[in-house]
Amino acid sequence: MSAYVVSDCWTMTRRELAHWARQPVQVVVGLVFPVMMLLMFGYLVGGGRAVEGRYVDFLVPGMLAMTMAFGLESTMVAVTRDLDKGVVDRFRSMPMANAAVLVGRSAADMLQSVVGLAVMIGAGYALGWRAGAGAGAFLGAVGLLLLLRFAMLWVGIYLALVAGRPEMVQTVQVLVWPVTFLSNAFATPEAMPGWLGAAVEWNPMSPTVTAVRDLFGGPGGEPGHVGAAVAWSVALLAVFFPLAVRRFGRLGR
């Protein structure tokens, strides 16, 4: 990637970060909502059927993965709002790389995801969860989580470009929700009906959840899932990144 394109991407990233300063409530809500979900499932809903050990040690890694899939609607709304208000058309009139708008948006989102992940890890420790593995395994788990986020982010960007308008985002984002909830984040597939357990096993998020649990040294983790977790995320990126860039390039023609 040339220095020209990198400069364009950084400019668009700073634009998105400037929006945070003007919308602090939205940023705070995005950080607090996953913590509320953790408390709800940990204390109100969670039972942990078929889970060996403490349920909080099983739940927190799953919630960390789910946090990486949550919040896509804010990115999707931001993309469609720029389209709807003609901001993208103004960017097109400037000497700027086409992909810089999307890459800048994704970079800003990833920065927020790092902060959100840190907040959730802190909340997990406050609830008594502890990562039982070493620093290398801990960083490996965090890397898998951020890779999942990056992949899901480009799925969201593509769906936003398909939706085209902010009011259509709620309809399109329904396609993302089954990926988050039909996974092994809250319960083991063994505790589910056979057909549902099989669907959960094929969920792209489930290998990441299993691998992260193993790297954190908690219950529900199984060795050998890191490769599958990376493969699913890379596959999603390989499909949706070029689709998003291609569709963005065709808008307005």
N, C-alpha and C positions, 0 to 999 in steps of 0.2 A: 504494500500500500504506500503510495507516494506521500511526501510531506504535505502536499497540497490537499489531498483527501483527508489526512489526519487532522490538519488545521480546520478544515470544514466540519469534521465530526466533533472536534473539541468545541468549536463555536456553538454548534447545535446542542451539545451537552450542557454548556454554560447557560444557554437559553432555558433549558428544562429545569436546571437547578435554581435559576432565578424565580421560576414559578413557585418553587417550594416556599421561598421567603414571603411570597404574597398569599400563600394558601397554607399557613401552618396548621390549621385545624384538620385539613384533609390529610396532611402528613401524620399527625398525631393519631388520628382515627385509624389510619392504615397500620400503624405500629401497635396500637392497643387491641384491635379486633382479634388478631391471632392469640394474644394472651388471654382474652376472654374465652376464646374457644378452648384453650388448654385448661382453664379453670373449670369450664362447664363439663368437658368430657372427663376431666380428672376427678371431680368431686360430685357432680350431679348425675352424669350419665354412665361414666365408666364402670364396668364391672370386671372386664378382663377375663372373660371366659376362655378357658384353654390356654391361659398365659401362665407360665412358670415364673415365679419370682414376683417382685412388686410391680403393680400395674403402671405406676408412674415411670418406671424405668423402661417399660415397653411403649408407653404412650408418647413420651417426649420426643424420641427420634421420629416417630410417625408424624407428630404435629410439626416438627421442624420441616419435614418434607412437604407437608400440606401447606405450610406458610409460603414455601417457594412456588406453589401453584396458585395461591390466593393473590388477590390484588391485581390481577390482569385487567380487570375492568377499568381501573384508573388509567392505565396505559392505552387501552382501547378507546376510551372516551377522549383522551388527549389527541390521539391520532385522528379520530373522526371529526373532532372539533376543528382541528387545523384544516381538514379537507372542507368542512362545511362553511367555514368563514373565509375561505379563499387564501389562507395563509400559505398553503403549499404552492398555489399559483404564483404568489409573490416570490417565494423562494426559487421557483423555476426560472424567474426572470433574472436572477442573479447568477454570477459566474461561480456556481457551487456544484459539487458532485451530487448526483441524484440520491445516492444511498446515504449521504451525510445526515439527512433529516431523520431517517429511521435509525441509523447507528447512534446518533446523538441521543435519541429518545431511549434506546435500549441501554446505553451506557449510564444515563441518569437513573434509570430504573434499577440497574444492577447495584449502583451505589446505595440506593434506598434499601435494596434487598439485603445488602451486607449489614446495614444498621438494624433492619428488622430481624435478621438472624441472630445478631448479638443480643437484642432485647429478649428474644425467645429463649436463648440459651441461659440468660440471666434469670428469666422467670422459671425455667426448669430447675435451676440450682436452688432458687428460693423455695420450690416445692419439695426439695429433697432429692432430686435426680442428680446422679453423678456419672460422669464418663469414666468407665473403668479401665480404658486403654491408655496407651502412652500418647505423647504429643504428636508423633508422626501419624498414628491412626486417627487422632482427633482432627488434624488438619486434612487428612484424606477424606474424612466424612464431610467436613465443611466444603471441600472442593466438589464432592459429588452433589451436594445440595445446591451449590451455586451453578453447577453445570446443568442440573435439572431446571433451575430457574431460568437460565439463559435460553434453554430449548423451549420451555413453555412460553416464554416471553415472545419468541418469534411466531409461535402458533397464534398467540393473541394479536400480534401486529397484523398478521395476514388476515385473520378473521375480521379485524377492525377495517382493513382496507376493503374487504368484501362487503361489510355492512355499509360503509360509506357515510352514515349519518349517526350522530350521538344517540338518537332515540332508538336506533336499531341495535345498539350494543347489547342491551339487556336480553334481546331475543337470541342473538348470536352466541353470547357467552354461556348460554345454557349447554352448549356443546362441550364446554370445558369442565363443568361441574361433575359429570360422571367420572371423569378421570381422577378427581380429587377424593370423592367419597367412596367410589367402588374400588377401594384399594385395601391394603392390609395395615393402614395407619392406625386403626382403632381396635381391630380384632384380628386374630389369626384365621386364615382360610379354613383351617380344620374345624373352627367353631361355626362355620356357615353351611348352609345347604350345598350339596355337591355341585350343582350348576353355578351357584353364585361364587363358590370358592374357586372354581375353574376360571370364571371371568376375572376374578381378582388377580389370579396368578398371571394372567395375560395383560394386566393393566401396566402401561409403561412406567408408572410411578412405583409399583410394588417392588421391583428389583432394587431401586434406590433405597426404599425404606428398609428392606432386609439387609442390604449391604451396610447402611449407616448404623443400624442396630448392632451388627457384628463388629464394626470398627469402633463403636462406642463401648463395646463389651457388655451389652445389655441383653435381656431375654428377647427371644424372637429373631435373633440374628443368626445367619448361617453363612459360613465361609463360601467363597466361590461366586458371589453375586456381584462383585465389583465390575467384572467385565460386562455382564448383562446390563448393569445400570449405566455404564458409559455408552454401551452400544445403543441403547434405547434413546438416550439424550442426543447422541451424535446423529442417529437416524432421523429424529425429529428436526434437528437443525438442517440436515442435508436436504430435507424435503421442503420445510417451510421458509427457511432463509431465502433461497432463490425465488420461491413463489412470491414472497412478500416484495422483494426488490423488483422482480419483473412486473408485478401488478402495479406497484408504485410508479414505475417508469412509464406505464401505459396510461396512467390517469391523465385526463385532460387532453388526450390526443384525439 
